[in-house]
Amino acid sequence: MNNKFFTPRMMLILTAILVAAFMRLVPHWPNFTPVAAIALFSGAHISRKSFAFLIPFAAMFISDIFLGFHSTMIAVYAAFGITVLLGSLMRNRVKVGNIALASVASSLIFFLITNFASWMSGMMPYTRDLSGLMQAYITGIPFFNNGLAGDLMYNTILFGGFYFVTQRFPAFSKA
């Protein structure tokens, strides 16, 4: 492996992601997980795009082995892939307002994509028309609320904690 990649700063980033990923295995409210925050944080702080995608997807996949897979997994991974892209748009512009906006945007994207996939899958008793699609979105609102709250909390912890550590300990700052 390239030693320029595994700097103290990158090890801090990877440790923060690993700890957050573990939180997915802890009992939680539905959709109140750190996954979107991990994806956003990875996109914002990991400059190698392949790693920025690989790390949150690997964390998801490993935890999915324990939690189980389902028919709409592709939609879930796609939504988090878009979140990594949102994070990469913030790179070099990581500010509180951008983090908050990206958190809300990633929650909305996840809500729209996964509820559409739920409607399309036929696994839920929704009619295959606009009324059924609207019912899928209405049914998903409580999950959206939990997801948004989780995204805001975990993004605050990841981005805020990272900022605190890099300000307090210069070894973790950008070279």
N, C-alpha and C positions, 0 to 999 in steps of 0.2 A: 504494500500500500504506500501511497505517496505521503511522506511525512509532512508536507506542506498543508495537506488537508486535515490531518489529525493534530491540530494546534490545541493549546489549552482552551481557546474560545470554542472550537468545534466540539471538544469533549464536553464542555459545559452545555452546549446546545443539545448534543446527543443524550446526555444524562437527563436534562429537563424533559426531553421528549419521552425517554424511557419511563421515567417516573409518572408522567402524565398518562402514558399508554397503560401502565399498570392500573391506574384509577378506573379504567374501563371495566376491569374485572371485579371491582368492588361494587356491592349492591348500590343502586342509584335509581332515581326517578327515570321513567322512560325518556330516552333521548337526552338526558342530562349527562353528557359524556364529554371527554376532552378531545375527541377525534378531530373535530373541525378546527379547534385551536391548534392542535398539533400540525394539521395541514397548513393552516395560515402561517404559523410560526416557521415551519420548514421552508415554505415558499419565500418568506421574508428574510430568513437568515442563512439559508444554505445556498451558496452561489452555484454549485453544480446542479443543474436541473434534474439530472437523472437521480441524484441522491435526494433532492428535495421531494421528488415523487416517491422514490423507493422507501424512504424511512417511514412516512405515515402509512403507506400501503402495507409494509411489512408489519408494522405495529397492529394494524387492523386485522391482517390475515392471521397473525399469531393468536390474537385474542379471539378471532372468529372460530379458530380451531376448538377453543374451550366453550365458546358461547353458542356455536352452531351457525350453519349457513342457511340461507333462504332464497327464494326465487327472485328477489329483487336486489340481490347483492351487486349486480353490475351497475344499477342506478345509484346505489349508495357509494360505490367506489368512484363512479363518474362525478358525482356531486363533490366528493372530497378532492378529486383531481382538479376540478374547477377552482376549489378553494386554495389549492396550492398555487394555481396560476394567479389568483387574486393576491396572495401573499407575495409572489414574485413581482407584481406590479408595485408593491409597497417598498421593495428593496431600496435602500438609501433614502427612503421617505417614511421611516417608521416613526409615526407621531401618534399621540393619543387619539386625535380626531380620525386619522386614517384607519387605525386599529378598530375603533368603534364602528365606523362605516363599513369596513370589510367584515366585521363580525356579524352585523345585521344582514349584509348582502349574502354572506355565506349561509346564514340560517335560512334566508328566503329561498336561495337557490336549492338548498337541500330539501326544504319543504316542497317546493314546486316539482322538482325532479322525482323525489321518492313517492310522493302521493300520486303523481301521474303514473309511475311504474306500478304502484299498488292497484290503481284502477285498471291499467292495461293487463296486468297479470291474470285477472279473473279469479284470484284467490279470495277476494272479498266479494260480498254480495251487492256489488254496484252494477247498475244497468249500464249498458255500453252506449251511452249517449251523453250529451252535455249535462243532463241532470245527474247522472251517475258520477261524472267527473267532479261536479260541484259538491256532491255528497262526500266524495273521497277527500276533497280539500277541507270541507267543514269538519269531517271526522278527525282530520289531522291537526286541527288547531291546538288542542291541548298539548300534543307532542311538539308542535312548533314553539309554543310558549316555553316548555321545558328546555328545548334545544337552544332557543335564544338565550335564556337565562344561563344555561351551562356554557354556551360559547362566550358570552360576556365575562362570566366568572373565570373560566379557564384561560381566556386570552389575557385577562388582567393579571392572573398569576404568572403565566408564561412570559408575556412581554414585560410586565412590571418587574417580576423577579429577575429576569435577565438584565434589564436596564439597571436595576439596583446593584447586582453583582458586578457588572462591567464598570459601573461608576466607582464602586467601592474598592475593587481589586483590578488594577491596571493590567495585570497579566491576561485578563480575559477580554480586554478591549481589542478593537481591530488593530492590526499591525500597521 
